[in-house]
């Protein structure tokens, strides 16, 4: 019996907290013409506003029957057009820039690998614990990994241009 009473009280409490709070909103205009909004009619110059309740459920998305992307977002009529030759020239410029960046990253990667190899060959006297060696080498390994990720990203961009 006490369990049923406890369950009933819990259910009653849950229902009471789930009900929305309603209040009235009044638009008041003072003698100087200033407008204020309040939940209390402060004077006879206050008028109760008729507001629709707010829905917390989003409206369903309207289906246009089209797929998202370019078809769903057509280019505006006044949008500037680029000729095919101009676009090819832009693509060639982009390819040239990416190839230069790729060459620079490959050079930086080789240098970073060389620095890592030099540091791996050295063992300092205060590095009796191998973890100290690993801690000292980690920035060099991170630098190599960063250059490898950069090269991968540049190659991905270059593959899009082909």
TAVENFEN-V486010 format. One line per field, one symbol per residue. phi: phi as a letter, one per 40 degrees, with the letter a starting at -180 (. if undefined). Layout:
phi->???
This chain:
phi->.ccccccccccccccccccccbacbbbbbcccgcbbbacbccaccbbcccbcccccccccccccgbcchcccbccccccccbccccccccccccccccccccccccccccccccccccccccbcccbccccccccccdcccccccccccccccccccccccc
